[in-house]
């Protein structure tokens, strides 16, 4: 059986890229724009749709310049719907466009377009942050988990965070099935990548490939 360290290395090699990295969202900057884009991406990833289509839809929205609450507020429902549809987000284009509009309105009204204000109003308490995030249309526990996974180095009160789905992947590989145990394998800097890798692993059903690579690393 491969060592935990080798399995972690294999995971990072094959799947160790966060969704924020793929979308060029510098989450560590913790700016209104980066947090807004992460919120939108979390909403898009929450739907029962492929990861590749959700990524394409997020890129399309951002390429239109809708990278802040203020900028997206200037878009119309029709423009957002068309953009999502053309990116392949066809089944959910109309409803998601509406949810994005509602999310922007709430974000501007309650938090001046800045999720850092949500964090402060929640007193940096993860449970309160989760409840406030879930007030945005289209963000449930799945969306909140995605947001927490990606933002945890910038919002240190969340760190280390691993959602149930990531921990399920860890269990199937024989890795520690708690956040601290996973953190001990890789350290702070690579931890978000490891958690993301555990999610991607399951999306691609890549368990055999990771086990094989881990065995190679152990030899």
Residue pairs with C-beta under 8 A, 6 or more apart in sequence:
1 174
2 10
2 211
2 214
2 215
2 217
2 218
3 214
3 218
4 174
4 175
4 176
4 185
5 185
6 214
6 215
6 217
6 218
7 173
7 174
7 175
7 210
7 211
7 214
8 175
8 182
8 185
8 186
8 194
9 214
9 217
10 210
10 211
10 213
10 214
10 217
11 173
11 194
11 197
11 198
11 201
11 210
12 186
12 190
12 193
12 194
12 197
13 213
14 197
14 201
14 206
14 209
14 210
14 213
15 196
15 197
15 198
15 200
15 201
15 204
15 206
15 210
16 190
16 193
16 194
16 196
16 197
17 193
17 196
17 197
17 200
18 27
18 149
18 150
18 192
18 193
18 196
19 41
19 45
19 51
19 55
19 146
19 150
19 196
20 26
20 27
20 38
20 41
20 150
21 193
22 55
23 37
23 41
23 55
23 58
23 59
23 62
25 34
25 37
25 38
25 41
25 150
26 34
27 34
27 35
27 38
27 150
27 151
27 153
27 154
28 153
28 154
29 154
30 116
30 154
30 155
32 68
32 69
32 113
32 114
32 115
32 116
33 67
33 68
35 114
35 115
35 116
35 151
36 67
36 68
36 69
36 72
36 107
36 113
36 115
37 58
37 62
37 67
38 147
38 150
38 151
39 103
39 107
39 115
39 133
39 136
39 139
39 147
40 58
40 61
40 72
40 100
40 103
41 54
41 58
41 146
41 150
42 139
42 143
42 144
42 146
42 147
42 150
43 96
43 99
43 100
43 103
43 136
43 138
43 139
43 143
44 54
44 57
44 58
44 89
44 96
45 51
45 54
45 142
45 143
45 146
46 138
46 139
46 140
46 142
46 143
46 146
47 54
47 89
47 91
47 92
47 96
47 138
49 89
49 91
49 92
51 200
51 203
53 87
53 88
53 89
54 89
56 87
56 88
56 89
57 83
57 84
57 87
57 88
57 89
57 96
59 87
60 83
60 84
60 86
60 87
61 72
61 80
61 83
61 84
61 100
64 75
64 79
64 83
65 71
66 72
66 75
66 80
68 113
69 104
69 107
69 108
69 113
69 114
70 108
70 113
72 80
72 100
72 104
73 104
73 105
73 108
77 97
77 98
77 101
80 96
80 97
80 100
80 101
81 93
81 94
81 97
82 93
84 90
84 92
84 93
84 96
84 97
85 93
89 96
96 138
98 137
99 136
99 137
99 138
100 138
102 136
102 137
102 138
103 136
103 137
103 138
103 139
106 135
106 136
106 137
107 113
107 114
107 115
107 136
110 117
110 118
111 117
111 118
111 121
118 129
118 132
118 133
119 129
119 155
121 132
122 128
122 129
122 131
122 132
124 155
124 157
125 157
126 148
126 157
126 158
126 161
129 155
129 157
129 158
130 141
130 144
130 148
133 139
133 143
133 144
133 147
134 140
134 141
134 143
134 144
136 143
139 147
145 163
145 164
145 165
148 158
148 161
148 163
149 161
149 162
149 163
149 166
149 192
149 195
149 196
149 199
150 192
150 196
151 158
152 158
152 159
152 160
152 161
152 191
152 192
153 159
153 188
153 191
153 192
159 188
159 191
160 179
160 180
160 182
160 183
160 191
161 179
161 195
162 170
162 178
162 179
162 182
162 195
162 198
163 195
165 198
165 199
165 202
166 195
166 198
166 199
167 177
167 178
167 179
167 198
168 177
168 202
169 198
169 199
169 201
169 202
170 176
170 177
170 182
170 198
171 177
172 207
173 201
173 207
173 210
173 211
175 181
175 182
175 185
176 182
176 184
176 185
182 191
182 194
182 195
183 191
185 194
186 193
186 194
200 206
201 207
201 210
